[in-house]
Amino acid sequence: MKVVIIGGVAGGASAAARLRRLDEQAEILLFERGEYISFANCGLPYYIGGTIQKRNKLLLQTPESMKERFNVEVRVQCEVTAIDRARKVVTVLDLTSGKTYEERYDKLVLSPGAAPMRPDFPGSMLPNVFTLRNMADCDAIKGYLTESKPARALVVGGGFIGVEMVENLVHAGVDVTAIELADQVLAPLDYEMACMVHQEMRAHGVDLRLSTGLEAIEQEGAGLACTLSGGGKVFADMVLLAIGVRADHALAQQAGLELDIKGSIRVDEHMATSDPDIYAVGDAVAVSDFVSGEKAVLPLAGPANRQGRMVADLINGREASYEGTQGTMICKVFDLSAGATGNNEKQLRASGRAYDKVYVHPSSHAGYYPGAETLSLKLLFDPVSGVILGAQAAGKEGVDKRIDVIATAMRGRMTVQDLEKLELCYAPPFSSAKDPVNMAGFTACNVMKGDLRQIFIEDLKDLDPEKDLLVDIRTQSEYDAGTIGNAVLIPLDSIRDRLAEFPKDKRVVIFCRAGLRGYIGYRILVQNGITNVYNLSGGYLTWEPVYGAKNKSCGGGKTTRIPKEKA
């Protein structure tokens, strides 16, 4: 059997290696139009920024190593230009020699990846306007930084590549302006969670401008004058365009294979295209969203590698099916990590899925052990069954562990009730006896059992002083440092002595720092006859990144207002 693989990164390389492990006799031929195969494209920003110092560390396999270890023939700088499905042959252009030839196949695996989008506006093709997708792009940026030593950079786009490049350009000594057309960076996060990332970027000197697009670039001396939406200008020495990628479907389209959403290649649960002898994997294919079941394009390295392995199994007669992509991700943003799995609120609303949510802000490890940091965790779940629909987290440590635990629980179709029961590693340097994942489960179960009624930060704009009383149950010092709106202070430990100050003819909304004291206060009040009570989910720590950064209290009893523009 002869298997031809088109594309030598992630899915393609994984398919080739797995095929050989399963079948020593198969003829395996891999074509890659670039110069390199199996390079660590997720590591490119960190090489540019100097964290990864040796370029060769990015090259996980070479054509020579694939031949020696796996007996896979790899032909780089060879572009497959056509597929003849009837004859089962591909046409190959050798980019070095310019010669064209054909190769037959029994099974064909497409792993063409995706190409960075470069908008067609004036100046987008200027020499010091870059994209980052492959080793050639990486070398161009690294070379420019080394030789030209730019002082200013404009990064366009707030996705993974954009945010990671912002950090690494700062590490390289460059002043960075970052713009994003949406009102937040990192689309897998919901807005209030992304606000924590915004704070971190700005704290490290990044000029972050949201709801801002790029309309034109002009050469101005040795630098670039960049016209932004709204008419403003930013002057930079270099521009990085990181506005997303587009599935490379040209070859599939030429072959008459069916396409799917956003120009992706249509595949079934076995990663087979509309031709049963042709498979497709990686960034170019449409997959099923694990939560909603709807079609999605999710260019992530982990799923691409798993798809490549699965196709190898199928070609060798083994049973396998792809059960969807969760979109599990994590991004390092200076000293902060932000991660997510499953659906966010935007996706759940778009699919019409009923959901509830909780926020918790526990310590990343035991609070009494030195170095504990606040970990912010958001959990989304079905309000009836408790099935976990998604999670997001941000913090300085422990984000990966908690998102991975919840991602695993989701893959097993577990519920928030199951999160209560999880027995996770505990020692003071690593966690608390009640892990943040457990805490999220406890809180969600309290909501489902009716032991807690919640209100969310977006609901605060609708509070009516005639009908609602907002109560800050933190300490005097916390209150003096900043509170929400016109909240009155009644510290938690004084609630039982001040029950008469809670009106029974109004809705009472209480909040604390993170939500736990609010839950305790809620239980005290409802069991003392004050039943129209709501606790602000996640407390002040959820509210402050969204609203507090713009409207800081000056202390001395002054309060911040509740803005209406971002509710």
C-alpha positions as CSV (number, residue, x, y, z in Angstrom):
1,M,0.0,0.0,0.0
2,K,1.2,3.5,-0.9
3,V,0.2,6.4,1.3
4,V,0.9,9.9,0.1
5,I,0.7,12.7,2.7
6,I,0.5,16.4,1.7
7,G,1.8,18.7,4.5
8,G,4.6,17.9,6.9
9,V,3.6,19.8,10.0
10,A,1.5,18.5,13.0
11,G,-1.2,16.3,11.5
12,G,0.8,15.2,8.5
13,A,3.9,14.3,10.4
14,S,1.9,12.5,13.1
15,A,0.1,10.5,10.5
16,A,3.3,9.5,8.8
17,A,5.0,8.4,12.1
18,R,1.9,6.5,13.3
19,L,1.5,4.8,9.9
20,R,5.0,3.4,10.1
21,R,4.6,2.2,13.6
22,L,1.5,0.2,12.5
23,D,2.8,-1.0,9.1
24,E,6.4,-1.6,8.4
25,Q,5.8,-2.6,4.8
26,A,3.7,0.4,3.6
27,E,5.3,2.9,1.2
28,I,4.9,6.3,2.8
29,L,5.7,9.5,0.9
30,L,5.3,12.9,2.5
31,F,5.4,16.2,0.5
32,E,6.0,19.6,2.1
33,R,6.1,22.8,0.0
34,G,8.1,24.6,2.7
35,E,11.7,24.0,3.7
36,Y,10.9,22.3,7.0
37,I,8.7,19.6,8.4
38,S,7.5,19.0,12.0
39,F,8.6,22.4,13.3
40,A,7.2,23.7,16.6
41,N,5.2,26.6,15.2
42,C,3.7,27.3,18.6
43,G,7.2,28.0,19.8
44,L,8.0,30.6,17.2
45,P,7.1,33.7,19.3
46,Y,9.3,32.5,22.1
47,Y,12.3,32.1,19.8
48,I,11.7,35.6,18.5
49,G,11.6,37.0,22.0
50,G,14.7,35.1,23.1
51,T,13.1,32.7,25.6
52,I,14.0,29.8,23.3
53,Q,17.6,30.7,22.3
54,K,18.5,27.9,19.9
55,R,16.7,27.9,16.6
56,N,17.3,24.1,16.1
57,K,15.2,23.4,19.2
58,L,12.2,24.3,17.0
59,L,12.9,21.6,14.5
60,L,11.4,18.4,16.0
61,Q,12.1,16.2,12.9
62,T,14.0,16.6,9.7
63,P,13.6,14.8,6.4
64,E,16.8,12.9,7.3
65,S,15.5,11.9,10.8
66,M,12.1,10.8,9.4
67,K,13.9,8.6,6.9
68,E,16.3,7.1,9.5
69,R,13.8,6.4,12.2
70,F,10.5,5.9,10.4
71,N,11.6,5.0,6.8
72,V,9.4,7.8,5.5
73,E,10.5,9.5,2.3
74,V,10.1,13.2,2.8
75,R,10.4,15.7,-0.1
76,V,10.5,19.3,1.0
77,Q,10.1,22.3,-1.2
78,C,7.8,20.1,-3.3
79,E,4.3,21.5,-3.9
80,V,1.4,19.2,-4.9
81,T,-0.5,21.2,-7.4
82,A,-3.3,18.8,-8.5
83,I,-5.0,15.6,-7.6
84,D,-6.5,13.3,-10.2
85,R,-9.0,11.3,-8.2
86,A,-9.9,9.0,-11.1
87,R,-6.3,8.0,-11.8
88,K,-5.3,8.3,-8.1
89,V,-2.3,10.4,-8.8
90,V,-1.0,13.7,-7.6
91,T,1.0,16.3,-9.7
92,V,4.1,17.6,-7.9
93,L,6.1,20.7,-8.6
94,D,9.7,20.6,-7.4
95,L,10.1,24.2,-6.3
96,T,13.9,23.9,-6.5
97,S,14.3,22.5,-9.9
98,G,11.0,23.7,-11.4
99,K,10.3,20.2,-12.7
100,T,6.8,18.6,-12.6
101,Y,6.0,15.0,-12.1
102,E,3.3,12.6,-10.9
103,E,3.0,10.1,-8.0
104,R,0.3,7.5,-7.6
105,Y,-1.4,6.8,-4.3
106,D,-3.6,4.2,-2.7
107,K,-4.6,6.5,0.2
108,L,-4.1,10.2,0.3
109,V,-3.9,12.4,3.5
110,L,-4.3,16.1,3.2
111,S,-2.8,18.3,5.9
112,P,-2.3,21.6,4.1
113,G,-2.9,23.8,7.2
114,A,-3.9,27.4,7.1
115,A,-2.4,30.6,5.8
116,P,-2.3,33.9,7.8
117,M,-4.7,36.5,6.5
118,R,-3.2,39.6,5.0
119,P,-5.9,42.2,4.3
120,D,-5.9,44.0,1.0
121,F,-5.4,47.5,2.2
122,P,-2.7,50.1,1.2
123,G,0.7,49.2,2.6
124,S,-0.1,45.6,3.7
125,M,2.8,44.3,1.6
126,L,5.5,46.7,2.7
127,P,8.8,45.0,3.6
128,N,8.6,45.6,7.4
129,V,5.0,44.3,7.6
130,F,5.1,40.7,8.8
131,T,3.0,37.7,9.5
132,L,4.0,34.7,11.5
133,R,3.1,31.2,10.5
134,N,6.2,29.2,9.6
135,M,10.0,29.1,9.9
136,A,10.5,31.6,7.0
137,D,8.3,34.1,8.7
138,C,10.1,33.6,12.0
139,D,13.5,34.0,10.4
140,A,12.3,37.2,8.7
141,I,11.1,38.8,12.0
142,K,14.1,37.6,14.0
143,G,16.5,38.9,11.4
144,Y,14.7,42.3,11.3
145,L,14.9,42.6,15.1
146,T,18.6,41.7,15.1
147,E,19.7,43.9,12.2
148,S,17.3,46.9,12.4
149,K,16.7,47.0,16.1
150,P,13.2,48.6,15.9
151,A,12.1,50.7,18.8
152,R,8.3,50.6,18.0
153,A,6.0,47.8,16.8
154,L,2.3,47.7,16.0
155,V,0.7,44.3,16.5
156,V,-2.7,43.9,14.8
157,G,-4.9,41.2,16.2
158,G,-5.5,39.9,19.7
159,G,-5.6,36.2,19.1
160,F,-3.0,33.7,20.4
161,I,-0.2,34.8,18.0
162,G,-0.9,38.4,18.5
163,V,-0.9,38.3,22.3
164,E,2.2,36.0,22.4
165,M,4.0,38.3,20.0
166,V,3.2,41.3,22.1
167,E,4.8,39.8,25.1
168,N,7.9,38.6,23.2
169,L,8.4,41.9,21.4
170,V,8.3,43.6,24.8
171,H,10.9,41.0,26.0
172,A,13.0,41.9,22.9
173,G,13.0,45.6,24.1
174,V,10.4,46.9,21.7
175,D,7.7,49.4,22.6
176,V,4.4,47.8,21.5
177,T,1.0,49.1,20.5
178,A,-1.5,46.4,20.1
179,I,-4.9,46.9,18.4
180,E,-7.9,44.5,18.2
181,L,-11.1,45.1,16.2
182,A,-13.2,43.4,18.8
183,D,-13.7,44.7,22.3
184,Q,-11.4,42.1,23.8
185,V,-8.4,39.9,23.1
186,L,-8.4,36.1,23.1
187,A,-11.9,35.3,21.7
188,P,-12.3,31.9,23.6
189,L,-12.6,33.9,26.8
190,D,-15.7,35.8,27.8
191,Y,-15.3,39.6,28.1
192,E,-15.0,39.8,31.8
193,M,-12.2,37.1,31.9
194,A,-10.4,38.8,29.0
195,C,-10.3,42.0,31.0
196,M,-7.8,40.3,33.3
197,V,-5.6,39.9,30.3
198,H,-6.1,43.5,29.3
199,Q,-4.9,44.6,32.8
200,E,-1.8,42.4,32.6
201,M,-0.8,43.7,29.1
202,R,-1.2,47.3,30.1
203,A,0.6,46.7,33.4
204,H,3.6,45.7,31.3
205,G,3.6,48.9,29.2
206,V,1.6,47.7,26.2
207,D,-0.5,50.4,24.5
208,L,-3.6,48.2,24.1
209,R,-6.4,49.7,22.0
210,L,-9.6,47.7,21.6
211,S,-12.4,48.1,19.1
212,T,-9.8,49.5,16.8
213,G,-8.9,48.4,13.3
214,L,-6.1,49.1,10.8
215,E,-7.0,50.8,7.6
216,A,-3.7,51.7,5.9
217,I,0.1,51.7,6.2
218,E,2.3,54.2,4.6
219,Q,6.1,54.3,4.4
220,E,7.3,57.4,6.2
221,G,11.1,57.6,6.2
222,A,12.4,54.4,7.7
223,G,9.2,53.9,9.7
224,L,5.6,53.3,9.1
225,A,2.6,55.5,9.6
226,C,-0.4,53.3,10.4
227,T,-3.9,54.8,10.0
228,L,-6.4,53.3,12.5
229,S,-10.1,53.2,12.3
230,G,-11.5,56.5,13.4
231,G,-8.7,58.4,11.8
232,G,-6.0,58.1,14.4
233,K,-2.4,57.2,13.6
234,V,0.3,55.1,15.1
235,F,3.9,55.4,14.1
236,A,6.0,52.2,14.2
237,D,9.1,50.6,12.8
238,M,7.4,47.3,12.1
239,V,3.9,45.9,11.9
240,L,2.9,42.3,12.7
241,L,-0.4,41.2,11.2
242,A,-2.0,38.6,13.4
243,I,-5.6,38.8,12.4
244,G,-6.3,35.1,12.0
245,V,-5.8,32.3,9.5
246,R,-7.7,30.9,6.6
247,A,-8.0,27.2,5.7
248,D,-5.9,26.2,2.7
249,H,-8.5,24.5,0.6
250,A,-7.1,25.2,-2.9
251,L,-5.9,21.6,-3.6
252,A,-9.2,20.1,-2.2
253,Q,-11.2,22.5,-4.3
254,Q,-9.2,21.7,-7.4
255,A,-9.8,18.0,-6.8
256,G,-13.6,18.6,-6.5
257,L,-13.8,17.6,-2.9
258,E,-16.7,19.1,-0.9
259,L,-15.9,22.2,1.2
260,D,-17.5,23.3,4.5
261,I,-17.8,26.4,6.6
262,K,-15.2,29.2,6.2
263,G,-13.7,27.5,3.2
264,S,-12.6,24.5,5.2
265,I,-12.5,20.9,3.9
266,R,-15.6,18.8,4.7
267,V,-14.8,15.5,6.5
268,D,-16.9,12.9,8.3
269,E,-16.3,11.5,11.8
270,H,-13.5,9.3,10.3
271,M,-11.8,12.4,8.8
272,A,-12.6,11.1,5.4
273,T,-13.4,13.7,2.7
274,S,-16.1,13.2,0.0
275,D,-13.7,10.8,-1.6
276,P,-13.3,7.7,0.6
277,D,-9.6,7.3,-0.3
278,I,-8.7,10.8,0.7
279,Y,-8.5,12.0,4.3
280,A,-8.0,15.5,5.6
281,V,-6.7,16.6,9.0
282,G,-5.6,19.7,10.9
283,D,-6.3,23.4,10.5
284,A,-7.9,23.1,7.1
285,V,-10.8,20.9,8.1
286,A,-14.2,21.6,9.7
287,V,-14.8,19.6,12.9
288,S,-17.7,19.2,15.3
289,D,-17.8,21.4,18.3
290,F,-17.7,18.9,21.3
291,V,-20.3,20.8,23.3
292,S,-22.8,22.1,20.6
293,G,-22.2,19.5,17.9
294,E,-22.1,22.3,15.4
295,K,-19.5,22.7,12.7
296,A,-16.4,24.7,13.7
297,V,-12.9,25.5,12.4
298,L,-10.5,25.3,15.4
299,P,-6.9,25.5,14.3
300,L,-5.1,23.9,17.3
301,A,-2.0,21.7,17.3
302,G,-3.3,19.1,19.8
303,P,-6.4,18.1,17.7
304,A,-4.4,18.1,14.5
305,N,-1.9,15.6,15.9
306,R,-4.7,13.4,17.2
307,Q,-6.5,13.5,13.9
308,G,-3.3,12.4,12.1
309,R,-2.9,9.5,14.5
310,M,-6.5,8.5,14.0
311,V,-6.3,8.5,10.2
312,A,-3.2,6.2,10.4
313,D,-5.3,3.8,12.4
314,L,-8.2,3.9,9.9
315,I,-5.9,3.3,7.0
316,N,-4.6,0.3,8.8
317,G,-8.1,-1.1,9.3
318,R,-8.6,-0.1,12.9
319,E,-11.8,1.4,14.1
320,A,-11.7,5.0,15.2
321,S,-13.8,8.1,15.1
322,Y,-13.3,11.8,15.9
323,E,-15.7,12.9,18.6
324,G,-15.2,16.7,18.2
325,T,-12.9,19.4,19.4
326,Q,-13.3,21.1,22.8
327,G,-11.1,24.1,22.0
328,T,-8.9,23.6,25.1
329,M,-6.4,26.4,25.1
330,I,-3.9,28.3,27.2
331,C,-2.0,31.4,26.6
332,K,0.9,33.0,28.5
333,V,0.6,36.7,28.9
334,F,3.6,38.0,30.8
335,D,3.1,36.8,34.3
336,L,-0.5,35.7,33.7
337,S,-1.9,32.5,32.2
338,A,-5.3,32.4,30.6
339,G,-7.0,29.2,29.6
340,A,-10.3,27.8,28.5
341,T,-12.1,24.7,27.4
342,G,-15.5,24.0,25.9
343,N,-17.9,26.7,25.0
344,N,-18.0,30.3,26.3
345,E,-21.1,32.3,26.9
346,K,-21.1,33.8,23.4
347,Q,-21.1,30.4,21.9
348,L,-23.8,29.0,24.2
349,R,-26.1,32.0,23.5
350,A,-25.5,31.6,19.7
351,S,-26.4,27.9,19.8
352,G,-29.5,28.5,22.0
353,R,-28.1,26.4,24.8
354,A,-29.5,27.0,28.3
355,Y,-26.7,27.5,30.8
356,D,-25.8,28.8,34.2
357,K,-22.4,30.0,35.5
358,V,-20.4,30.5,38.6
359,Y,-17.2,32.4,39.4
360,V,-14.7,31.5,42.1
361,H,-11.4,33.2,43.0
362,P,-9.5,30.8,45.3
363,S,-5.8,30.7,45.9
364,S,-3.7,28.7,43.5
365,H,-2.3,26.8,46.4
366,A,-2.7,26.8,50.2
367,G,-3.1,30.4,51.3
368,Y,-0.8,29.9,54.2
369,Y,2.0,28.6,52.0
370,P,4.3,31.4,50.6
371,G,3.6,32.6,47.1
372,A,-0.1,31.8,46.8
373,E,-1.8,33.8,44.0
374,T,-5.4,34.3,43.2
375,L,-6.8,32.0,40.6
376,S,-9.9,33.2,38.8
377,L,-12.1,30.4,37.5
378,K,-15.4,30.5,35.6
379,L,-17.5,27.4,35.2
380,L,-20.4,27.1,32.7
381,F,-22.9,24.2,33.1
382,D,-26.4,23.0,32.2
383,P,-28.8,24.3,34.8
384,V,-30.9,21.1,34.8
385,S,-28.4,18.2,34.5
386,G,-25.3,19.9,35.7
387,V,-23.3,18.8,32.7
388,I,-20.2,20.9,32.3
389,L,-20.3,23.1,29.2
390,G,-17.1,25.1,29.5
391,A,-14.6,26.7,31.8
392,Q,-12.2,29.6,31.7
393,A,-9.4,30.6,34.1
394,A,-6.8,33.3,34.6
395,G,-4.0,33.5,37.2
396,K,-0.3,33.4,37.7
397,E,-0.1,29.7,38.5
398,G,-2.2,26.6,38.3
399,V,-4.4,27.6,35.4
400,D,-3.2,24.7,33.2
401,K,-3.9,22.1,35.9
402,R,-7.5,23.3,36.5
403,I,-8.4,23.7,32.9
404,D,-7.0,20.3,32.1
405,V,-8.9,18.7,34.9
406,I,-12.2,20.3,33.7
407,A,-11.4,19.4,30.1
408,T,-10.9,15.8,31.1
409,A,-14.2,15.8,33.1
410,M,-16.0,17.3,30.0
411,R,-14.6,14.5,27.8
412,G,-16.2,12.0,30.2
413,R,-19.5,13.9,30.1
414,M,-19.2,14.6,33.8
415,T,-21.3,17.0,35.8
416,V,-20.7,19.8,38.4
417,Q,-21.8,17.2,41.0
418,D,-18.8,15.1,39.9
419,L,-16.5,18.0,40.4
420,E,-17.5,18.0,44.0
421,K,-16.3,14.4,44.4
422,L,-12.9,14.7,42.5
423,E,-10.0,13.6,44.6
424,L,-7.1,15.8,43.3
425,C,-3.5,16.2,44.4
426,Y,-3.0,18.2,47.6
427,A,0.0,19.5,49.4
428,P,0.4,23.1,50.4
429,P,2.8,24.1,47.7
430,F,0.5,22.8,45.0
431,S,-3.1,23.2,46.0
432,S,-5.6,23.4,48.8
433,A,-7.4,20.6,50.5
434,K,-10.4,21.9,48.6
435,D,-9.0,22.4,45.1
436,P,-10.3,25.3,43.0
437,V,-12.0,22.8,40.8
438,N,-13.8,21.4,43.8
439,M,-14.7,24.9,44.9
440,A,-16.2,25.6,41.5
441,G,-18.2,22.3,41.8
442,F,-19.3,23.2,45.3
443,T,-20.6,26.6,44.2
444,A,-22.4,25.3,41.1
445,C,-24.1,22.6,43.2
446,N,-25.2,25.2,45.8
447,V,-26.9,27.1,42.9
448,M,-28.5,23.9,41.5
449,K,-29.8,22.9,45.0
450,G,-31.3,26.3,45.6
451,D,-28.9,27.0,48.5
452,L,-27.6,30.2,46.7
453,R,-29.2,32.7,44.4
454,Q,-26.8,34.7,42.2
455,I,-26.6,37.9,40.4
456,F,-23.9,38.8,37.9
457,I,-21.8,41.9,37.2
458,E,-23.7,42.6,34.0
459,D,-26.9,42.8,36.0
460,L,-25.7,45.5,38.3
461,K,-26.6,48.3,35.9
462,D,-30.2,47.5,36.3
463,L,-30.3,48.0,40.1
464,D,-32.9,50.6,41.2
465,P,-32.2,52.4,44.5
466,E,-35.9,52.4,45.1
467,K,-36.2,48.7,44.8
468,D,-32.7,47.3,45.5
469,L,-30.1,47.6,48.2
470,L,-26.4,46.9,47.3
471,V,-24.4,45.8,50.4
472,D,-20.6,45.4,50.6
473,I,-20.0,42.8,53.3
474,R,-16.2,43.1,53.2
475,T,-14.1,44.9,55.8
476,Q,-13.8,48.6,56.4
477,S,-10.4,48.7,54.8
478,E,-11.5,46.8,51.7
479,Y,-14.4,49.2,51.4
480,D,-12.2,52.3,51.7
481,A,-9.9,51.0,49.0
482,G,-12.9,50.9,46.5
483,T,-16.4,49.6,46.3
484,I,-19.2,49.2,43.8
485,G,-21.7,52.0,43.1
486,N,-23.5,53.3,46.1
487,A,-23.0,50.1,48.2
488,V,-23.4,50.4,51.9
489,L,-21.0,48.7,54.2
490,I,-22.2,46.0,56.5
491,P,-19.2,43.6,57.2
492,L,-20.0,39.9,57.3
493,D,-19.2,39.4,60.9
494,S,-21.6,42.1,61.9
495,I,-24.6,40.9,59.9
496,R,-26.3,39.0,62.7
497,D,-26.2,42.2,64.8
498,R,-27.5,44.4,62.1
499,L,-30.3,42.4,60.6
500,A,-32.7,45.3,61.1
501,E,-30.7,47.3,58.4
502,F,-31.7,44.8,55.7
503,P,-35.1,45.8,54.3
504,K,-37.7,43.1,53.6
505,D,-39.4,45.3,51.0
506,K,-36.4,45.5,48.7
507,R,-34.1,43.1,46.9
508,V,-30.8,42.8,48.7
509,V,-27.7,42.3,46.6
510,I,-24.6,41.5,48.6
511,F,-21.0,41.1,47.5
512,C,-17.6,40.3,49.0
513,R,-14.1,40.0,47.5
514,A,-14.5,36.6,45.8
515,G,-17.9,35.3,46.5
516,L,-17.3,32.9,49.5
517,R,-18.1,35.5,52.2
518,G,-21.1,36.5,50.1
519,Y,-22.4,32.9,50.3
520,I,-22.0,32.8,54.0
521,G,-23.8,36.1,54.3
522,Y,-26.5,34.9,52.0
523,R,-27.1,31.9,54.2
524,I,-27.3,34.0,57.4
525,L,-29.8,36.4,55.8
526,V,-32.2,33.9,54.3
527,Q,-32.3,31.8,57.5
528,N,-33.2,35.0,59.4
529,G,-36.2,35.9,57.3
530,I,-34.5,38.1,54.7
531,T,-35.3,36.0,51.7
532,N,-35.1,38.3,48.7
533,V,-31.3,38.1,48.7
534,Y,-28.8,37.6,45.9
535,N,-25.0,37.1,46.0
536,L,-22.8,38.7,43.4
537,S,-21.1,35.8,41.7
538,G,-17.3,36.1,42.0
539,G,-17.7,39.3,44.0
540,Y,-15.4,42.4,43.6
541,L,-12.7,40.4,41.9
542,T,-15.0,39.7,39.0
543,W,-16.2,43.3,38.8
544,E,-13.0,45.2,39.2
545,P,-11.1,44.1,36.0
546,V,-14.2,45.1,33.9
547,Y,-15.2,48.4,35.6
548,G,-12.8,49.2,38.3
549,A,-9.8,49.9,36.1
550,K,-11.6,52.8,34.5
551,N,-13.3,54.0,37.6
552,K,-11.0,53.5,40.6
553,S,-12.2,54.6,44.0
554,C,-10.1,57.3,45.6
555,G,-10.8,55.9,49.0
556,G,-12.2,57.9,51.9
557,G,-15.7,56.7,51.3
558,K,-15.8,57.6,47.7
559,T,-17.2,55.0,45.4
560,T,-17.0,53.9,41.8
561,R,-20.0,54.2,39.6
562,I,-21.6,51.3,37.8
563,P,-21.0,52.0,34.1
564,K,-23.8,51.1,31.6
565,E,-21.7,50.9,28.5
566,K,-20.4,47.4,29.1
567,A,-23.1,45.5,30.9
